[in-house]
Amino acid sequence: MQENQYEKIRVLFFKLIEETKELSDNEFENIVNQVFKENESFTPAMKERLTIDIAKMRSKILN
């Protein structure tokens, strides 16, 4: 996956985080896992990188 595609995905997750602030961490994690499960184009490395970025973004937004 190209870097510009990765950035677009990050923006989508940022919007998701903004819209789901009221969810618990477990509820949000379930959503992210479902997205990963439904989108087979994410490689394991991409999932790992996104997971780290999503956790950082969510932490900044919620704190």
Protein Blocks (a to p, Z undefined) as FASTA:
>chain_A
ZZklmmmmmmmmmmmmmmmmmpcfklmmmmmmmmmmmmmmbcfklmmmmmmmmmmmmmmm
mZZ
